Amino acid sequence: MINTLNLNLHSPERQLIELKMEYADLDALVDLAVQTLPTNEVMLQRLKKRRLHLRDLISILEQSLQKPEQA
């Protein structure tokens, strides 16, 4: 049973959930940073860049999970 739990913690589905959670947290943080004055433009650009990277990772992982189902 422990092996099953370990596999589930590192499964692509679990990674996708964690990435989506991180993306949602970062999205909220970006929204908050935009509303805060004065805005730290450098920090905001880094957050937006990280958010974009997460979105790309999520897309890649979702595509990889769909391929076996379509076959």
C-alpha positions as CSV (number, residue, x, y, z in Angstrom):
1,M,0.0,0.0,0.0
2,I,2.9,2.4,0.7
3,N,4.2,1.9,-2.8
4,T,0.8,2.8,-4.2
5,L,0.8,6.0,-2.1
6,N,4.3,6.9,-3.3
7,L,3.4,6.4,-6.9
8,N,0.2,8.5,-6.5
9,L,2.3,11.4,-5.0
10,H,4.5,11.5,-8.1
11,S,1.9,10.7,-10.8
12,P,1.4,13.0,-13.7
13,E,-2.1,13.6,-12.5
14,R,-0.9,14.7,-9.1
15,Q,1.8,17.0,-10.7
16,L,-0.9,18.6,-12.8
17,I,-3.1,19.3,-9.7
18,E,-0.1,20.8,-7.9
19,L,0.9,23.0,-10.9
20,K,-2.7,24.2,-11.2
21,M,-2.8,25.1,-7.5
22,E,0.5,26.9,-7.8
23,Y,-0.8,28.8,-10.9
24,A,-4.0,29.8,-9.1
25,D,-1.9,31.1,-6.1
26,L,0.4,33.0,-8.4
27,D,-2.5,34.4,-10.4
28,A,-4.0,35.8,-7.2
29,L,-0.6,37.2,-6.2
30,V,-0.2,39.0,-9.5
31,D,-3.7,40.5,-9.2
32,L,-2.9,41.7,-5.7
33,A,0.4,43.1,-6.9
34,V,-1.3,45.0,-9.7
35,Q,-3.7,46.6,-7.3
36,T,-1.0,47.6,-4.7
37,L,0.6,51.0,-5.0
38,P,3.4,51.6,-5.5
39,T,3.9,48.7,-7.9
40,N,7.3,47.0,-8.0
41,E,7.5,46.5,-11.8
42,V,10.5,44.1,-11.6
43,M,8.7,41.8,-9.1
44,L,5.5,42.0,-11.1
45,Q,7.3,41.0,-14.4
46,R,9.0,38.1,-12.6
47,L,5.7,36.9,-11.2
48,K,4.0,37.2,-14.7
49,K,6.9,35.3,-16.3
50,R,6.6,32.5,-13.7
51,R,2.9,32.4,-14.2
52,L,3.4,32.0,-18.0
53,H,5.9,29.3,-17.5
54,L,3.5,27.4,-15.2
55,R,0.7,27.8,-17.8
56,D,3.1,26.2,-20.4
57,L,4.0,23.4,-18.1
58,I,0.3,22.7,-17.4
59,S,-0.5,22.7,-21.1
60,I,2.3,20.2,-21.9
61,L,1.3,17.9,-19.0
62,E,-2.3,18.0,-20.1
63,Q,-1.4,17.1,-23.6
64,S,0.8,14.2,-22.5
65,L,-2.0,12.8,-20.4
66,Q,-4.5,13.0,-23.3
67,K,-2.3,11.1,-25.8
68,P,-2.8,7.6,-24.3
69,E,-6.5,8.0,-24.0
70,Q,-6.8,8.9,-27.7
71,A,-5.0,5.8,-28.9
